[in-house]
Amino acid sequence: MPLRADSSPGNTFADYDRPSVAVDVAVLTYRDGALQVLVVEHATLGGRALPGTFLHSGERLADAAERALRDKAGLAGAAFRQLAMFDDPQRDDRGWVISMAHTAVLPESALPVDAALVPVSDGYATEGLLFDHADMVRLAVEDLRDRYAERVDPDRLLGEQFTVLQLNELYRVVFGLKRLQKDSFRRHVIAALEPTDELVTTGAGRPAELFRRRGEAHLSPKAAALFSK
C-alpha cells in the first residue's frame, strides 16, 4: 500500500500533535418578547459561556453535547443539531482546542426555572461570552431563521395555540425586524394555520382568534421576502 504524503514508515498516532476536542451548545428560547440564549458560569475562567464540555475517550459528539446540557445546565432530553466546527488554533488560551458547535431551540417552559438567559440582538448575545461563543450564537440564530422561513414556529416557542398577532411578534423578533406588516404577514401564514374556534383576550382590545399549525405548517417560498431587512 502506498504511503500517504504526510506519513512516514513507522509513524504512529502518537507522533502527531492532536487538539483537545470540545462541544458547545447554543440553546435559544423566546422570553419577555426577546430571543434569548442560555448561558452558564464557566467553572475556571470566571465568565459566562455556552454549556460545553470536553469529549471523553470513546464518546460521540452527540453524547458529549447531551452530557454538557445535563451537567452544566440541568437540561435533559433536548433535541439539538450540529452547526459547525470551530478550529481556530487561538480560540482557547488554555491550549489547542477545537469545538463542535451545536444548537437547540426550546420554549421557555422546557428550561429549568433557574436557567440564566442573555438576550440576543442582531444575531449576537448582548453580553460578552467567553471564547468564540458569540459566533456560535450567531450561527444558531441563522439556523433558526432558515427553519422559521420554511415552517410556522417549528420549535413551538409559542406553544400549540396562538394568535396571528403573537405569531407576528415572534417572527419580528426572530428575524430582528423593527416591524412586520400585519396584513401581509397574515396573508402569507394563514394557509399554514387552522382555527381552533376559541378566542382569547389580551389587553384591552377585542378578543382574538386562536390558531394552531396545519399539518407540517409549511410556508410559501414567497414568505421569505417578508423577513428580509
N, C-alpha and C positions, 0 to 999 in steps of 0.2 A: 504493500500500500504506500503510495507517495506521501511524503511528509508535507504538512501544511507549511505555508511560508513563515508562520510565526512560531513554529515549533522546532525543537532540536532533539536529536536522539538522546534518550534517557531522561528527558524532562518530565516532571510530574506537576500536578496542580499546585503543589507547594512551592514550585519555582516561580510562580506568577503572583504579583500583587493582586489582592482582591478587596473590594469595598465591603463595608457592612451594609446590610440591606434592611430598610425600614418600610413601614406602611403608615400612611396618614389618611384620615377620613374627614372630609368636609361635610358635616351634617347641616343641611339647610332646613329652615322652617319659616312659618309666617305667623308673626305675633305683633299685636298692637299696631296693625296697619303697616308693618315693615317686614321685609325679608331679613332674616337673621341667621347667624351661623353659630353652632355650638363650639365652645372653647373650653379648655381646661388649663389649670395652672401647671406649668412644667416643673417637675419634681426637683430638678437640679439647677436650672438656669434662671429661675425666678421671674419668668414672664408667661404670657398666655400663648397657647398654641392649639392646633387641632389635635384631637385624640390620635395618638400614634404609638408605635412600638417597634422594636427590632424583631426581625424574623428569627425564630428559633430553628435549630438544626432539624431538618426533615419536615419543616412546616410549610404549608402552602400559603400564598399571599392572602387568599380569602379568609383562611383560618386566623391568620395574624390580625387582619382587619377586624374580624369579629371579636377577637380577644381584646384588641385595643378599645373598642367601644364598650365592651362589658367591664373591663377592669378600670379604664380611665374615666368613663362617662356614665357607668351604671346603666347601659343601654344594651338590651339583648334582643335578638331576633329581627334586627333591621335588615332590609334588603338594600344592597349597595352595589355600585358599579365601579369598575376601574376607569380612571381618567387618562393618566399619562405617567411616564417615568420621569422623575426629576433627578438629573445626573450631573449637575454642575459640581465639579470636584471641590469647590469652595463653599458649597451651600451650608455646611455644618462646620463650625470652628473646632469641634472636638475631633474631627478626623474625616476620612473619606467615606461618605455615606450617600448611597443612592436610595431614593424613596419612591414607591409606587403610590400615587395619589388615588384615592377612592372618593366617591360621593354617595350620599344618601339624602333623601328628601322625606321628611316626616311631618305630620300635623303636630301642633304644639301638644295636643293631648297624649301623644305617644312618647313624649320626652319625660325624663324624671322631673319631679316638681322642683328640684334644686338645680336644674341644669343652668349653666352660665351661658348666656347668649349675647352676641355682639351684633348690632345692626349692620346691614350691608348696603352700601350706596355706590352706584355706578359699577357694580360688579365686585367691589372690594369691601372688606371689613373696615368699619370706621375706626377701629382701634388697631394699633400696631401688633402684629403677630410675629413670633419667632421664625427663624429660618426663611424659607420661601413660601410660607403657608398662605400669604396674601395672594400669591399667584395661583395656588391650588384653589382658593376660594373663587378666584376669577374664572378658572376653568369649570368649576362646579356650577357657577351661575350661567355660563354659556351652554353647558349641557342641559340645565333646567330650561332655558329659553328655547332651545331646539325642540325639546319634547313638548313644551306647552304651546308652541306654534302649530303643532300637529294634532293635539288632542286637548279636550277640556279638562283642566286640572287633574291630570292622571295620578298625582300623588295624594289626592283627597285632602289638600290643605284646608279646604272649606267644609270638609265632611261630606255627607251624602246628599244633603239638600241645601239649597242656597238661592238667593235672589239673583237676577241678572245684574243688578247694581253691585252686589257683593262680588260677583264674578268679575265685573268690570274693574273694580278697585284692585282685586288680586292681580289681574293681568297688567294693570298700570304699574303696580309695584314690581312685579316680576321683570318687566321689560324696562324699568327705570324711566317711565314716561311722566311728563308733567301733567298730561291729561290724555284721556282716551275717549274719543267722541262716542257718546252713549248710543245714539240711534244706529250708527254704522256698526258698532260692536255688536249690538243686539241682532242686526240682520245677519251678521257673519256666524254667530254662535247658535242662534235659535234652532236650527235644524239638527244640532247635536244634543239638544235638550228635550226633555219631555216634562209636562206639567205634573205636579203632584195633587192638584186640586186643593191645595192648602194655601192659606195666607199667613203672613207674619207682619207684625207691626214693629218697625224700627224707628224710634224717634217720634217726632210729631207729625210725620207725613201720613199719607194714606197707606192702608195695608198693601203689602207687595206679595206677588205670587211666588211661591216656592217651586223650584225646578230640581230635577235630578238629571244625571247623564243618560243619554240614549245609547245603549249598547257600548261600543268602544269610543263613542263620542269624538269621532274624527272631525277635524276642522277642514274647511276648504283651503286649498293652497293659497287662494286669494286673501285669506285672513291674515297671512304673514305680513302683508303690506301695512296692516293697521299698527303692527308692533314695531315698525321701523321708526327710529328717531328722526 
